[in-house]
């Protein structure tokens, strides 16, 4: 036997009926799809960070950069002109 969910809300019933009619689905299909969408949005990890988290992330990133640069000499540069000809094409 299928379990049932009873919703005692005229607004919910009317909205589900209207959406079902519009999309050519049953009210059950509309309600189940809406619940799945809601669940996926609410249970997904939040992409918002607090100011404290952002500061911590920034400090961790800075520490990683400092670690990567440790022991590096000043003769490294981002100038790569020697790899390209006068037209900007790779040699």
C-alpha positions, -999 to 999 in steps of 0.1 A, spaced: 0 0 0 13 35 -9 18 59 20 -2 91 20 5 127 29 -25 149 37 -21 186 32 -48 208 47 -42 240 29 -65 254 3 -36 275 -12 -14 244 -15 -41 223 -32 -50 251 -56 -14 258 -65 -7 222 -71 -38 218 -92 -31 249 -112 5 238 -119 -5 202 -127 -30 215 -152 -5 239 -168 22 213 -172 0 184 -180 10 164 -149 -7 150 -119 -8 170 -87 13 142 -71 39 146 -98 40 184 -93 42 181 -55 70 155 -56 90 175 -81 86 207 -60 97 188 -29 128 174 -47 138 208 -60 133 224 -26 153 196 -9 182 199 -35 184 237 -29 181 236 9 204 206 15 232 217 -9 262 231 8 260 269 10 283 289 -11 280 319 12 308 324 36 309 345 67 334 373 70 354 352 95 355 323 70 366 346 42 394 360 64 406 325 74 405 315 37 426 345 28 451 338 55 455 302 45 459 313 9 486 338 19 504 311 39 504 288 8 518 316 -13 546 323 12 554 286 14 555 283 -24 578 314 -26 602 302 1 637 296 -13 628 313 -46 653 337 -60 646 370 -76 658 359 -111 624 344 -118 601 367 -138 568 365 -157 585 381 -188 584 355 -215 591 377 -245 621 355 -254 596 327 -263 577 347 -289 586 363 -322 579 399 -332 544 390 -342 536 374 -308 537 339 -322 556 311 -303 591 304 -315 
